[in-house]
Amino acid sequence: MAMHNPPHPGEFIREVYLEPFEITGRQLAAKLGVSPSTLTRVLNGSSGISSEMALRLSKALGRSPESWLKMQDNYDLWQARKSVNLDAVEKVEFRAA
């Protein structure tokens, strides 16, 4: 089932992990072994979760790497559905062999 307006993983990280536990982005970046600017781009939603970042987040925060990637996929697909015009796309008809 598709989620209505799913959050970007960076928003989720801020709201579920950073703010309630008073962890800074710089502190989390150090735990993840990435530069603060790399994590800031994720937290601000200007970068997505890569496979590598999903592995790092899984180790540092819990949740499976697959769940981090699924969250990113849900967000990306929601954004694409809002902006991609499919009117010019035609279905390909396949004949039985």
C-alpha positions as CSV (number, residue, x, y, z in Angstrom):
1,M,0.0,0.0,0.0
2,A,1.4,3.4,-1.0
3,M,1.9,5.9,1.8
4,H,0.4,9.3,1.5
5,N,3.2,11.9,1.2
6,P,6.0,9.8,2.8
7,P,8.7,11.7,4.6
8,H,12.2,12.0,3.2
9,P,14.6,9.7,5.2
10,G,16.4,12.8,6.4
11,E,13.3,14.2,8.0
12,F,12.6,10.9,9.6
13,I,16.1,10.8,11.1
14,R,15.7,14.3,12.4
15,E,12.3,13.7,14.0
16,V,12.8,10.2,15.3
17,Y,16.4,10.2,16.3
18,L,18.1,13.6,16.5
19,E,15.5,15.9,18.1
20,P,14.1,13.5,20.8
21,F,17.5,12.4,21.9
22,E,19.2,15.8,21.5
23,I,21.8,14.4,19.1
24,T,23.4,16.8,16.7
25,G,24.0,16.2,13.0
26,R,27.7,16.5,13.6
27,Q,27.6,13.9,16.3
28,L,25.7,11.5,14.1
29,A,28.0,12.1,11.2
30,A,31.0,11.1,13.4
31,K,29.2,7.9,14.4
32,L,28.4,7.2,10.7
33,G,32.0,7.9,9.6
34,V,30.8,10.5,7.1
35,S,31.5,14.2,6.8
36,P,29.0,16.6,8.5
37,S,28.2,18.1,5.1
38,T,27.3,14.7,3.7
39,L,24.9,14.0,6.5
40,T,23.5,17.6,6.3
41,R,22.5,17.1,2.7
42,V,20.6,13.9,3.7
43,L,19.0,15.6,6.7
44,N,17.9,18.6,4.5
45,G,16.5,16.3,1.9
46,S,18.8,17.5,-0.9
47,S,20.5,14.1,-1.1
48,G,19.0,10.6,-0.9
49,I,20.0,7.5,1.0
50,S,22.5,5.5,-1.0
51,S,23.2,1.8,-0.4
52,E,26.3,2.7,1.5
53,M,24.5,5.2,3.7
54,A,21.8,2.7,4.3
55,L,24.4,0.2,5.7
56,R,25.9,2.9,7.9
57,L,22.5,4.1,9.2
58,S,21.5,0.5,9.9
59,K,24.6,-0.1,12.0
60,A,24.4,3.2,13.9
61,L,20.6,3.6,14.4
62,G,19.2,0.2,13.9
63,R,16.5,-0.7,11.3
64,S,17.6,-2.8,8.3
65,P,19.4,-1.3,5.4
66,E,16.5,-2.4,3.3
67,S,14.1,-0.3,5.4
68,W,16.2,2.8,4.8
69,L,16.3,2.1,1.1
70,K,12.6,1.4,1.0
71,M,11.9,4.7,2.8
72,Q,14.0,6.5,0.1
73,D,12.2,4.6,-2.7
74,N,8.8,5.5,-1.3
75,Y,9.7,9.2,-1.1
76,D,11.2,9.2,-4.6
77,L,8.2,7.5,-6.2
78,W,5.8,9.9,-4.4
79,Q,7.7,12.9,-5.7
80,A,7.9,11.4,-9.3
81,R,4.1,10.7,-9.3
82,K,3.5,14.4,-8.6
83,S,5.8,15.7,-11.3
84,V,6.1,13.2,-14.2
85,N,3.6,13.6,-17.0
86,L,2.7,10.2,-18.3
87,D,0.2,11.4,-21.0
88,A,2.8,10.9,-23.8
89,V,3.7,7.4,-22.7
90,E,2.1,4.6,-24.6
91,K,1.7,1.0,-23.4
92,V,3.7,-1.5,-25.4
93,E,1.5,-4.4,-26.7
94,F,3.3,-7.8,-26.8
95,R,2.2,-10.6,-29.0
96,A,2.4,-14.2,-27.8
97,A,5.4,-16.0,-29.3
